[in-house]
Structures are given as structure tokens and as C-alpha cells.
Amino acid sequence: MIGHEVLRLVLAEERDVFVARQRGREVAAAVGLENQDQVRVATAVSELGRELVLRGRRAELVLSLASGGSALLVTARWTGELPGLEHTEGVRAAGRLTDRCEVVQGDGVGTVVLGKRLPATTDPLRPGVVEQLRERFRSTTTASALDELRTQNQELLDTLEVLQARQEALEHANAELEETNRGVMALHAELSGELEETNRGVVALYAELDEKTEQLREVSESKTRFWANVSHELRTPINSVVGLARLLLDPRSEALGAEQRLQVEMIRDSGSVLLALVNELLDVAKAESGRMEPQWAPVDVGAQLAHLRASLLPLAPAGVALRVDVQPGMPPVSTDPGMLNGIVRNLATNALKFTTAGEVRVSAVLDAEVGLLRVTVADTGIGIPADQLSRVFEEFHQVPGPLQVGAAGTGLGLPLARRLTEILGGGLTLSSEVGVGTTATLELPAAGQDPAAPRLGKVLVVDDDPAFRALARRVLVAVAEQVEEAADGPTTVRMLHAAPPDLLVLDLNIPPPDGWAVLAGMRADPVLARLPVVVVTAAALDPAWITEVAETAVVLSKSDLTPAVLLTAAADAAALLGGTDG
């Protein structure tokens, strides 16, 4: 498409090429192209025209504006075909000088279209502009060949001057770049030296830190060993003192005078307090040494807190109520019962120690959705000053105050509670206001367990205590089709081999072979190795043994046993090794 025609020429001989070049430059200038682009258009027209004339083709050349006025078009048409024209030197040169070069041949007609984009600031299609351009070039005469040659020479000189200026600018820029590079290299060398020196310092610092860390670790281990050794060494004579005091006070011993009895009671009471402090110190040493591992078991939090309240009531000052609130219907949770008891006992004991009126309230809530047990111990005591709140978890630190003088303690209760909390994977925080009270919040990961979940076939309960067997039977008949009992090792072994049950509830302290031997024999027997077992005992067990047996059995303490806990343990044991369905 030609668009808005401005000028039409005929290319038949060499002189026509000179005319086409001159007119191309003039039209380019008229439509707003800059000088360099004018030369490019003129040269492109000249190269294209020369190629056509040399090949003996009479062509018609049209200079026009594209429909949108965005480009100047140069269109050449001729009759006949020129094979390989698009690969000739002249057409390739014209394509390099313009923005568009299209060669189309077919049906005995050939066409070449060149296009040069116009500046966005020009508007060559304003009303009347094209007509004025047509009239202008219709009435303009062409210059002679010598004039055109002079013009070309001038264009060449102008181009050479521009190239010379660019060459000088490029040389100047290269010199500046070379100078900059030298500066950059010098700066790089300086920075590299400084960085290398810094790295040497960092390496030396890390080595020093590693040395200090090792020294601190050794100091910490020495402190822990010292605590443990001192605690063990102190506990033996203190136990003797307390035991001898109790013997002297025993009604069956020789009667003491009133003053003697009073003094012996003071010895006993002081020895008991000292023994408690030594035990506390030993617990902290164990926690710091990393030897305390949680022994997970289902725990009835309500029952445990009720037992704790009963044991702490004698410590409550006159006028101070000790209350326990547990979320109604809270199922057993999986945690370490001993550690949980130790944490809450320390918090409640501390609260009672510094509360003279009002109450100490222990509350427990289970958020089953996120698996979080939250226990709070809130008191109406003297409170903790803001500047002391961050230090109460430091070992041996005691908040100065009037009640501290008469309160026995080492300042280890809260640090121990926090360490036990960390071992269980939870968090312990305090908030307090002087004269109002303190609230300790314990949060532990502990998913609730539904005691109604298990369905069992036959359950064998083994215990030499008939009362316990009766209790276990009452609990298990609701979820088991059949409950059988055994009171000693031989009977247990015989019943296990005769008809293996779906679940074994086993006491360890039974007539030999005892529970340890029965359990070891089961795990060595291919038939009984996968039988779920709930171990229920009042014995103090080795934590390593509990950890080992926990892969195939659930271990419960009789002191923490409730119907809900037993049902949950049965579900856990059944699920541990695949379980059974009744």
C-alpha cells in the first residue's frame, strides 16, 4: 500500500538515479527527518535505483507517507522478475539504512518497499501538508549531476566530521574508563587487603569464642557435678539425722522430757526442710546435665491436681485458701506426670509462701484443637516488682522483701520449674503486680485422649493385689468383651501361652517370675512379641528401662492411676503395636 503519495519518479538511466537521490533527501527533510536520516533515505534510494538501472529495468519510484503518518515509504515497481534481487549489495545496503525493506516478486511484477520511521514529534498528515509537498516537488527543478555529486561529497565530509567527533569522544571516554579501572583496581586491592585482614580477625575471634565456649561448658559441667556430688553427700547424713529424730520421737522409744521432745522436733523439722532443699538442688543438677528425659504417659490432670492440693494444704497459711479448678470433662493428656507434678508443685508452693491473705488458685484448661494444656497458678500475694520479674528464674535469686526473711528456700524452685517446662517442650511465663498478686502460666503440648475410643476383646489383668484387680475389672468391662485375672508369674505365663489376650495389664512386683521377667519372655516369644502391654507399678523405675520398653508398652504409676487414665493407656497400648478389635 503506497499511502499518501508525495512524489512519483521514473528510473530508466543513471541520471534518474541522481534525481531520485536528490528528491529522496528533499522529501525526507520536508517530512521532518533529521540530517543523518535524510542522508540515509537518499543513499537507500540511490542504492536501490542503481541496482535496478544496472539490471536494465525501467522502474517507477513513489515516495509517500504511511497511512498513519508514522513512516516515509519508498516504493519501486517494475515489470518482469529479477531473481536474487534481495541478495544484491544495493538492496542489502538499502535495508541496513532504513527500518523496513520488503522485496516481492511474482506474476511478472516486482516491488521493493523501503520504510523509514518519522519522529513522534512530527505530524506530516496535517490538513493541506501533503498537497503542499506535492505542489512543491512538482515545480522544483533538479540539480545537475555535478551539483548532486558536490552535495554527496559535502554529506560525506559532514559524516566524516561526525565520525571524527565520535572517535575523539570515544577515545576520551576510553581514557576516562581506563583511569576509572585503575582506581577500581587500586580500591579492590585495598578492600581485598582489608577484607583478608578482617577475615583473619574473624577466624581468630571464632577460635577464641570456641575456646571460651568449651571453657564455659567445662565450668557448667563442673558446677553440675559439684551440685550433684554435694547433694548426694549431704543427703545421706541428713537422712540419718531425720531418721534418728523420728526414732527418738517414736512412742515406742524411751520417753523424752518436754524440752527434749521440743528440741528433737526442731531437729526433725529442720532436717526435713534441709532434705527438701538438697533434693531440689539435685533435681536442678539433673535438669542442667541433660540426663532428665520425659517419660510420656496418659495423665488425669484433674486427679493429679487434686492429690497435689491435698499434699499442699498443710503449707497454706491461715486465711489463705488453696483452690483447684479443672475444665469439666477434661480427658487424660499425654505428658510426663512426674515433671508436671514438679512444675505445678513448685509454682503453688512459691505462691503459698508469699501469700498472707486471699487465695492461691490452680486452674487447668485443655485446648484440644491446638493440643495445648494451660495450667495457671494465680495468687493474691505481695507480688513481684517489675525490676525483679525478669530475674526470678535465675538460680539462687530471691526477691528481697519482708516475707523472704522467714521463708525457707534456695531460689531454685522457679528455675527448676522452667527447665522442666523446656524439657517437656512448653513455656512458663509470669505476670505480677505489687500488692495485687502474681500469675504463673504454664503451657505444655499435650493432646487430649478420648478414653472411650478402645474396643478390646480379651484383657488379662495381672497383679497380686485383689483390690487393684477388682478396680481394673470395673474399668475394663465397659470396653472389653472378657476380663481375666492372674495373681502371680507362673499363672500369667500359663494363661499367655494357652490363649493370648488382646491386652495385658501387668504389675511388675508379682511373685516370681516377676513382671520384668514376664515382659522379657514375651518380647522374646514370636507369638507374644506384638502383644500390647500396659505396665502398672508403684516401683521407682529406671528411666532408661522406661524409654526402652516404651516402644512396645505403656508405663503407668499406680499413684497416678484413675479409670480415665487406664482406659487411655489401654487405647495407646492397643494402637502402639497395631491394636485389636473386639
C-alpha positions as CSV (number, residue, x, y, z in Angstrom):
1,M,0.0,0.0,0.0
2,I,1.5,3.4,-1.1
3,G,-0.4,5.5,1.4
4,H,-0.3,9.3,0.9
5,E,1.7,9.9,-2.3
6,V,4.1,12.9,-2.3
7,L,6.3,12.3,-5.4
8,R,6.5,9.9,-8.3
9,L,9.6,9.4,-10.4
10,V,10.8,7.1,-13.3
11,L,14.1,5.2,-13.1
12,A,15.4,4.4,-16.5
13,E,19.0,5.6,-16.7
14,E,21.9,6.7,-14.4
15,R,20.8,10.4,-14.4
16,D,17.5,9.3,-13.0
17,V,19.3,7.8,-10.0
18,F,20.9,11.2,-9.3
19,V,17.5,12.8,-9.4
20,A,15.9,10.1,-7.2
21,R,18.7,10.6,-4.6
22,Q,18.2,14.4,-4.6
23,R,14.4,14.1,-4.3
24,G,14.6,11.4,-1.6
25,R,16.8,13.7,0.5
26,E,14.5,16.7,-0.1
27,V,11.3,14.8,0.8
28,A,12.9,13.3,3.9
29,A,13.8,16.8,5.0
30,A,10.3,18.1,4.3
31,V,8.6,15.4,6.4
32,G,10.7,16.2,9.5
33,L,13.6,13.7,9.4
34,E,16.9,14.9,10.8
35,N,20.0,15.4,8.7
36,Q,21.5,11.9,9.3
37,D,18.2,10.2,8.5
38,Q,17.9,12.4,5.3
39,V,21.3,11.1,4.1
40,R,20.2,7.5,5.0
41,V,17.0,7.8,2.9
42,A,18.8,9.5,0.0
43,T,21.5,6.8,0.0
44,A,19.0,4.0,0.2
45,V,17.0,5.4,-2.8
46,S,20.3,5.8,-4.7
47,E,21.4,2.2,-4.0
48,L,18.0,0.7,-4.9
49,G,17.8,2.8,-8.1
50,R,21.3,2.0,-9.1
51,E,20.7,-1.8,-8.7
52,L,17.5,-1.6,-10.9
53,V,19.1,0.6,-13.6
54,L,22.2,-1.7,-13.8
55,R,19.9,-4.6,-14.3
56,G,18.2,-2.9,-17.2
57,R,14.8,-2.4,-15.6
58,R,12.7,0.6,-16.1
59,A,11.0,1.2,-12.7
60,E,8.5,3.6,-11.2
61,L,9.6,5.2,-7.8
62,V,7.0,6.6,-5.4
63,L,7.8,8.5,-2.2
64,S,4.7,8.6,0.1
65,L,3.6,8.8,3.7
66,A,2.2,5.7,5.5
67,S,-1.5,5.8,6.3
68,G,-0.9,6.8,9.9
69,G,1.8,9.3,9.1
70,S,4.3,7.2,11.1
71,A,6.8,6.5,8.3
72,L,8.2,7.7,5.0
73,L,7.8,4.9,2.3
74,V,9.9,4.5,-0.8
75,T,8.2,2.1,-3.3
76,A,9.8,0.9,-6.6
77,R,7.8,-1.1,-9.2
78,W,8.9,-2.8,-12.4
79,T,7.8,-5.3,-15.0
80,G,9.5,-8.7,-15.1
81,E,11.3,-10.6,-12.5
82,L,14.8,-10.1,-11.1
83,P,15.9,-13.3,-9.4
84,G,18.1,-12.9,-6.4
85,L,17.5,-9.1,-6.2
86,E,17.0,-9.2,-2.4
87,H,20.5,-10.6,-2.0
88,T,22.3,-7.9,-4.1
89,E,24.6,-5.4,-2.5
90,G,22.5,-2.4,-3.2
91,V,19.2,-3.9,-1.8
92,R,21.0,-5.1,1.3
93,A,22.6,-1.7,1.8
94,A,19.1,0.0,1.4
95,G,17.8,-2.4,4.0
96,R,20.5,-1.5,6.5
97,L,19.9,2.2,6.0
98,T,16.1,2.0,6.5
99,D,13.7,0.4,9.1
100,R,11.9,-1.7,6.6
101,C,12.9,-3.5,3.4
102,E,10.5,-5.8,1.6
103,V,11.0,-7.4,-1.9
104,V,8.0,-9.0,-3.5
105,Q,8.1,-10.6,-7.0
106,G,5.5,-12.7,-8.8
107,D,3.2,-12.8,-11.8
108,G,5.7,-10.8,-13.9
109,V,5.8,-7.8,-11.5
110,G,8.4,-6.9,-8.9
111,T,8.1,-4.5,-5.9
112,V,10.5,-3.2,-3.3
113,V,9.2,-1.2,-0.3
114,L,11.6,0.8,1.9
115,G,10.3,2.4,5.1
116,K,11.9,5.0,7.5
117,R,10.1,5.8,10.8
118,L,9.3,9.5,11.4
119,P,9.9,11.3,14.7
120,A,7.0,11.1,17.1
121,T,7.0,15.0,17.3
122,T,6.2,15.4,13.6
123,D,2.7,15.5,12.1
124,P,3.1,15.3,8.3
125,L,-0.6,14.5,7.7
126,R,-1.9,17.8,9.0
127,P,-4.6,19.2,6.6
128,G,-3.0,20.6,3.4
129,V,0.6,19.4,4.1
130,V,0.7,16.6,1.6
131,E,-0.8,18.7,-1.1
132,Q,1.8,21.4,-0.4
133,L,4.5,18.9,-0.6
134,R,3.2,17.6,-3.9
135,E,3.0,21.0,-5.4
136,R,6.5,21.9,-4.1
137,F,8.2,19.0,-5.7
138,R,6.2,19.3,-8.9
139,S,7.5,22.8,-9.5
140,T,11.1,22.2,-8.3
141,T,13.8,21.6,-10.9
142,T,16.5,19.1,-10.3
143,A,20.2,19.9,-9.9
144,S,22.9,18.8,-12.3
145,A,24.9,15.7,-11.8
146,L,27.9,17.8,-10.7
147,D,25.7,19.6,-8.2
148,E,24.4,16.4,-6.8
149,L,28.0,15.0,-6.7
150,R,29.0,18.1,-4.8
151,T,26.1,17.6,-2.4
152,Q,27.1,14.0,-1.9
153,N,30.7,15.0,-1.2
154,Q,29.5,17.5,1.4
155,E,27.4,14.9,3.0
156,L,30.4,12.6,3.1
157,L,32.5,15.4,4.7
158,D,29.8,16.1,7.3
159,T,29.6,12.4,8.1
160,L,33.4,12.2,8.4
161,E,33.4,15.1,10.8
162,V,30.7,13.5,12.8
163,L,32.6,10.2,12.9
164,Q,35.8,12.1,13.8
165,A,34.0,13.8,16.7
166,R,32.6,10.5,17.8
167,Q,36.0,8.9,17.6
168,E,37.5,11.6,19.7
169,A,34.7,11.3,22.2
170,L,35.2,7.5,22.3
171,E,38.9,7.9,22.9
172,H,38.2,10.4,25.7
173,A,35.7,8.0,27.2
174,N,38.2,5.1,26.9
175,A,40.8,7.2,28.7
176,E,38.4,8.0,31.4
177,L,37.3,4.4,31.7
178,E,41.0,3.3,31.9
179,E,41.6,5.8,34.6
180,T,38.5,4.6,36.4
181,N,39.5,1.0,36.1
182,R,42.9,1.8,37.6
183,G,41.1,3.4,40.5
184,V,38.8,0.5,40.8
185,M,41.7,-2.0,40.8
186,A,43.5,0.0,43.4
187,L,40.4,0.2,45.5
188,H,39.7,-3.5,45.0
189,A,43.3,-4.3,46.1
190,E,42.9,-2.1,49.2
191,L,39.5,-3.6,50.0
192,S,40.8,-7.1,49.5
193,G,43.7,-6.5,51.9
194,E,41.3,-5.1,54.5
195,L,38.9,-8.0,53.9
196,E,41.7,-10.5,54.3
197,E,42.8,-8.8,57.5
198,T,39.2,-8.7,58.7
199,N,38.8,-12.4,57.9
200,R,41.9,-13.3,59.9
201,G,40.4,-11.3,62.8
202,V,37.1,-13.1,62.5
203,V,38.8,-16.5,62.3
204,A,40.8,-15.6,65.4
205,L,37.6,-14.4,67.1
206,Y,35.8,-17.6,66.3
207,A,38.7,-19.6,67.6
208,E,38.6,-17.5,70.8
209,L,34.8,-17.9,71.1
210,D,35.1,-21.7,70.6
211,E,37.7,-21.8,73.3
212,K,35.6,-19.7,75.7
213,T,32.5,-21.9,74.8
214,E,34.5,-25.0,75.7
215,Q,35.6,-23.4,78.9
216,L,32.1,-22.4,79.8
217,R,30.9,-25.9,79.0
218,E,33.5,-27.4,81.3
219,V,32.7,-24.9,84.0
220,S,29.0,-25.7,83.7
221,E,29.7,-29.4,83.8
222,S,31.9,-28.9,86.8
223,K,29.2,-26.9,88.5
224,T,26.6,-29.6,87.7
225,R,28.9,-32.4,89.0
226,F,29.6,-30.3,92.1
227,W,25.9,-29.8,92.8
228,A,25.2,-33.5,92.2
229,N,28.1,-34.7,94.4
230,V,27.3,-32.2,97.2
231,S,23.6,-33.2,97.1
232,H,24.4,-36.8,97.3
233,E,27.0,-36.3,100.0
234,L,24.6,-34.1,102.1
235,R,21.5,-36.3,101.6
236,T,23.0,-39.3,103.4
237,P,23.8,-37.6,106.7
238,I,20.6,-35.5,106.6
239,N,18.6,-38.7,106.1
240,S,20.3,-40.1,109.1
241,V,19.5,-37.0,111.2
242,V,15.9,-37.1,110.2
243,G,15.6,-40.8,110.7
244,L,17.2,-40.6,114.2
245,A,14.9,-37.7,115.2
246,R,11.9,-39.8,114.2
247,L,13.2,-42.8,116.2
248,L,13.6,-40.6,119.3
249,L,10.0,-39.2,118.8
250,D,8.5,-42.7,118.2
251,P,6.1,-43.5,121.0
252,R,7.7,-46.9,121.4
253,S,11.1,-45.3,122.2
254,E,12.2,-44.1,125.7
255,A,10.1,-41.2,126.9
256,L,11.6,-37.8,126.4
257,G,11.2,-34.7,128.6
258,A,9.1,-31.9,127.2
259,E,12.1,-29.7,126.4
260,Q,13.9,-32.7,124.9
261,R,10.9,-33.5,122.7
262,L,10.7,-29.9,121.6
263,Q,14.3,-29.8,120.6
264,V,14.2,-33.2,118.8
265,E,11.1,-32.0,116.9
266,M,13.0,-28.9,115.8
267,I,15.9,-31.2,114.7
268,R,13.4,-33.3,112.7
269,D,11.7,-30.3,111.1
270,S,14.9,-28.6,110.2
271,G,16.3,-31.8,108.8
272,S,13.2,-32.3,106.7
273,V,13.5,-28.8,105.3
274,L,17.2,-29.3,104.6
275,L,16.5,-32.6,102.9
276,A,13.9,-31.0,100.7
277,L,16.3,-28.3,99.7
278,V,19.0,-30.8,98.9
279,N,16.6,-32.8,96.8
280,E,15.7,-29.7,95.0
281,L,19.3,-28.9,94.3
282,L,19.8,-32.4,93.0
283,D,16.8,-32.1,90.7
284,V,18.3,-28.8,89.2
285,A,21.6,-30.6,88.7
286,K,19.9,-33.4,86.8
287,A,18.0,-31.0,84.7
288,E,21.1,-29.0,83.8
289,S,23.1,-32.1,83.0
290,G,20.6,-33.2,80.3
291,R,20.0,-36.5,82.0
292,M,16.3,-35.9,82.5
293,E,14.2,-37.4,79.7
294,P,10.4,-37.1,79.7
295,Q,8.5,-40.4,80.3
296,W,5.3,-39.9,78.4
297,A,2.1,-41.4,79.8
298,P,-1.6,-40.5,79.9
299,V,-2.3,-38.3,82.9
300,D,-5.6,-37.4,84.6
301,V,-4.8,-33.8,85.2
302,G,-7.8,-33.2,87.5
303,A,-6.9,-36.2,89.7
304,Q,-3.2,-35.2,89.9
305,L,-4.0,-31.6,90.8
306,A,-6.5,-32.8,93.5
307,H,-3.7,-35.0,95.0
308,L,-1.4,-32.1,94.9
309,R,-3.8,-29.8,96.7
310,A,-4.2,-32.4,99.4
311,S,-0.5,-32.6,99.9
312,L,0.0,-28.8,99.9
313,L,-2.9,-27.9,102.2
314,P,-0.8,-28.1,105.4
315,L,1.5,-25.5,103.9
316,A,-1.3,-23.0,103.3
317,P,-1.1,-20.0,105.8
318,A,-4.1,-19.3,108.0
319,G,-6.6,-17.2,106.0
320,V,-5.3,-18.4,102.6
321,A,-7.5,-20.8,100.6
322,L,-5.9,-23.2,98.1
323,R,-8.4,-24.0,95.3
324,V,-8.2,-26.2,92.2
325,D,-10.3,-25.6,89.0
326,V,-10.2,-28.1,86.2
327,Q,-12.0,-27.9,82.9
328,P,-15.1,-30.1,83.2
329,G,-14.8,-33.4,81.3
330,M,-11.1,-32.9,80.5
331,P,-9.8,-36.2,79.1
332,P,-6.3,-37.6,80.1
333,V,-3.4,-35.9,78.4
334,S,-0.1,-37.3,77.3
335,T,2.8,-35.8,79.3
336,D,5.3,-36.7,82.0
337,P,3.3,-37.0,85.2
338,G,6.4,-36.5,87.5
339,M,7.6,-33.4,85.7
340,L,4.1,-31.9,85.5
341,N,3.7,-32.5,89.2
342,G,7.1,-31.0,90.0
343,I,6.4,-27.8,87.9
344,V,2.9,-27.2,89.5
345,R,4.1,-28.1,93.0
346,N,7.0,-25.5,92.8
347,L,4.7,-22.8,91.4
348,A,2.0,-23.5,94.1
349,T,4.5,-23.8,96.9
350,N,6.0,-20.5,95.9
351,A,2.6,-18.8,95.7
352,L,1.6,-20.1,99.2
353,K,4.9,-18.9,100.6
354,F,4.3,-15.3,99.6
355,T,0.5,-15.0,100.1
356,T,-0.8,-13.9,103.5
357,A,-4.5,-13.4,102.7
358,G,-6.9,-14.3,99.9
359,E,-6.3,-17.4,97.9
360,V,-4.0,-19.4,95.6
361,R,-5.9,-20.8,92.7
362,V,-4.6,-23.6,90.4
363,S,-6.6,-23.8,87.1
364,A,-6.2,-26.2,84.2
365,V,-7.7,-26.0,80.7
366,L,-7.1,-28.2,77.6
367,D,-7.3,-26.6,74.1
368,A,-7.9,-29.8,72.2
369,E,-7.8,-28.1,68.8
370,V,-4.2,-27.0,69.1
371,G,-3.2,-29.7,71.6
372,L,-2.2,-27.3,74.4
373,L,-2.6,-27.8,78.2
374,R,-2.6,-24.5,80.0
375,V,-2.2,-24.5,83.8
376,T,-2.2,-21.2,85.7
377,V,-1.3,-20.6,89.3
378,A,-2.7,-17.3,90.5
379,D,-2.3,-15.8,94.0
380,T,-3.3,-12.7,95.8
381,G,0.1,-12.3,97.4
382,I,2.6,-9.5,97.7
383,G,3.5,-9.6,94.0
384,I,6.9,-9.1,92.4
385,P,8.4,-5.7,91.5
386,A,8.8,-5.0,87.8
387,D,12.6,-4.7,88.0
388,Q,12.7,-8.2,89.7
389,L,10.3,-10.0,87.4
390,S,13.0,-10.9,84.8
391,R,15.4,-12.3,87.5
392,V,13.1,-14.7,89.4
393,F,14.1,-17.5,87.0
394,E,17.8,-17.1,87.9
395,E,19.3,-19.7,90.1
396,F,19.6,-18.8,93.8
397,H,18.0,-15.4,93.2
398,Q,15.4,-14.4,95.8
399,V,13.3,-11.3,95.6
400,P,14.1,-9.1,98.6
401,G,11.2,-8.4,100.8
402,P,9.7,-8.8,104.4
403,L,8.3,-12.3,103.7
404,Q,11.6,-13.5,102.3
405,V,13.3,-13.3,105.7
406,G,11.1,-16.0,107.2
407,A,10.7,-18.1,104.1
408,A,12.9,-21.1,103.7
409,G,14.2,-21.7,100.2
410,T,17.2,-21.8,97.9
411,G,15.9,-19.8,94.9
412,L,15.9,-22.9,92.8
413,G,12.1,-23.7,92.6
414,L,11.3,-21.4,89.7
415,P,14.5,-22.2,87.7
416,L,13.8,-25.9,88.1
417,A,10.1,-25.4,87.0
418,R,11.3,-23.5,83.9
419,R,13.8,-26.2,83.0
420,L,11.3,-29.0,83.4
421,T,8.9,-27.0,81.2
422,E,11.5,-26.7,78.5
423,I,12.2,-30.4,78.7
424,L,8.5,-31.0,78.0
425,G,8.6,-28.6,75.1
426,G,6.4,-25.9,76.7
427,G,6.7,-22.4,78.1
428,L,6.4,-20.8,81.5
429,T,5.7,-17.1,82.0
430,L,5.0,-14.8,85.0
431,S,2.9,-11.7,85.3
432,S,2.7,-9.7,88.6
433,E,1.6,-6.5,90.2
434,V,3.0,-5.5,93.6
435,G,0.2,-5.6,96.2
436,V,-2.2,-7.4,93.9
437,G,-0.7,-10.8,93.2
438,T,1.2,-13.0,90.7
439,T,0.0,-15.3,87.9
440,A,2.2,-18.1,86.6
441,T,1.1,-19.6,83.2
442,L,2.3,-23.0,82.2
443,E,1.7,-24.1,78.6
444,L,2.5,-27.7,77.5
445,P,1.9,-29.5,74.3
446,A,-0.5,-32.2,75.4
447,A,-3.1,-33.6,73.1
448,G,-6.3,-34.8,74.8
449,Q,-7.0,-38.5,74.5
450,D,-10.5,-39.9,74.4
451,P,-10.8,-42.8,76.9
452,A,-13.9,-44.1,75.1
453,A,-12.0,-44.9,72.0
454,P,-10.7,-48.5,72.5
455,R,-12.7,-51.6,71.8
456,L,-11.0,-54.8,73.1
457,G,-11.6,-58.5,73.0
458,K,-9.9,-60.3,75.9
459,V,-7.9,-58.4,78.6
460,L,-5.6,-60.1,81.2
461,V,-5.0,-58.2,84.4
462,V,-2.0,-59.4,86.4
463,D,-1.5,-58.1,90.0
464,D,-1.0,-59.7,93.4
465,D,-3.4,-57.1,94.9
466,P,-7.0,-58.3,94.7
467,A,-8.3,-54.7,95.3
468,F,-6.4,-53.4,92.2
469,R,-7.6,-56.3,90.1
470,A,-11.2,-55.5,91.1
471,L,-10.7,-51.8,90.2
472,A,-9.2,-52.7,86.9
473,R,-12.0,-55.1,86.1
474,R,-14.7,-52.5,86.8
475,V,-13.0,-50.1,84.5
476,L,-12.3,-52.6,81.6
477,V,-15.6,-54.4,81.5
478,A,-17.0,-51.3,79.7
479,V,-14.6,-51.7,76.8
480,A,-13.6,-55.4,76.8
481,E,-15.6,-58.5,75.9
482,Q,-13.8,-60.6,78.5
483,V,-11.5,-59.7,81.5
484,E,-9.4,-62.4,83.1
485,E,-7.1,-62.1,86.2
486,A,-3.8,-63.6,87.4
487,A,-2.0,-63.0,90.7
488,D,1.5,-64.4,90.1
489,G,4.1,-65.0,87.4
490,P,3.5,-68.8,86.7
491,T,-0.2,-68.3,86.3
492,T,0.4,-65.4,84.0
493,V,2.8,-67.3,81.8
494,R,0.5,-70.3,81.5
495,M,-2.5,-68.1,80.6
496,L,-0.5,-66.1,78.0
497,H,0.6,-69.3,76.2
498,A,-2.8,-71.0,76.5
499,A,-4.8,-68.2,74.9
500,P,-3.1,-64.9,74.3
501,P,-5.3,-61.9,75.2
502,D,-5.7,-58.7,73.2
503,L,-4.2,-56.6,76.0
504,L,-2.1,-57.4,79.1
505,V,-2.3,-55.1,82.2
506,L,0.8,-56.1,84.1
507,D,2.2,-55.2,87.6
508,L,5.9,-55.7,87.9
509,N,6.0,-56.7,91.6
510,I,4.3,-60.1,91.5
511,P,5.5,-63.5,92.8
512,P,8.3,-64.8,90.5
513,P,8.8,-64.8,87.7
514,D,8.1,-61.1,88.3
515,G,6.7,-58.6,85.8
516,W,10.2,-57.8,84.4
517,A,10.8,-61.5,83.6
518,V,7.3,-62.0,82.2
519,L,7.7,-59.0,79.8
520,A,11.2,-60.0,78.7
521,G,9.9,-63.5,78.0
522,M,7.0,-62.1,75.9
523,R,9.3,-60.0,73.8
524,A,11.5,-63.0,73.0
525,D,8.5,-65.1,72.0
526,P,7.4,-64.7,68.3
527,V,3.8,-65.3,69.3
528,L,3.6,-62.8,72.2
529,A,6.2,-60.2,70.9
530,R,3.5,-57.9,69.4
531,L,1.0,-58.2,72.3
532,P,0.0,-54.7,73.7
533,V,1.0,-54.2,77.4
534,V,0.1,-51.6,80.0
535,V,2.7,-51.8,82.8
536,V,1.2,-50.5,86.1
537,T,3.5,-50.4,89.1
538,A,4.3,-48.5,92.3
539,A,8.1,-49.2,91.9
540,A,10.6,-46.4,91.1
541,L,11.7,-47.4,87.6
542,D,15.0,-46.7,85.8
543,P,14.3,-44.0,83.1
544,A,16.4,-45.9,80.6
545,W,14.3,-49.0,81.1
546,I,11.1,-47.0,80.6
547,T,12.5,-45.5,77.4
548,E,13.4,-48.9,76.1
549,V,10.1,-50.5,77.0
550,A,8.0,-47.6,75.7
551,E,8.4,-48.8,72.1
552,T,6.1,-51.8,72.9
553,A,4.3,-50.9,76.2
554,V,2.7,-48.0,78.1
555,V,4.0,-47.5,81.6
556,L,1.8,-46.1,84.4
557,S,2.4,-45.3,88.0
558,K,-0.2,-46.6,90.5
559,S,-0.1,-43.3,92.3
560,D,-1.4,-41.5,89.2
561,L,-3.9,-44.2,88.2
562,T,-7.5,-43.3,87.5
563,P,-10.2,-45.1,85.4
564,A,-9.8,-42.5,82.6
565,V,-6.0,-42.9,82.6
566,L,-6.3,-46.7,82.5
567,L,-8.7,-46.5,79.5
568,T,-6.5,-44.1,77.7
569,A,-3.4,-46.3,78.3
570,A,-5.3,-49.3,77.0
571,A,-6.1,-47.4,73.8
572,D,-2.5,-46.2,73.5
573,A,-1.1,-49.7,74.0
574,A,-3.5,-51.3,71.5
575,A,-2.5,-48.6,68.9
576,L,1.2,-49.0,69.7
577,L,1.5,-52.4,68.1
578,G,-1.4,-52.3,65.8
579,G,-4.2,-53.0,68.4
580,T,-7.1,-55.3,68.1
581,D,-10.8,-55.0,67.7
582,G,-13.2,-56.8,69.9
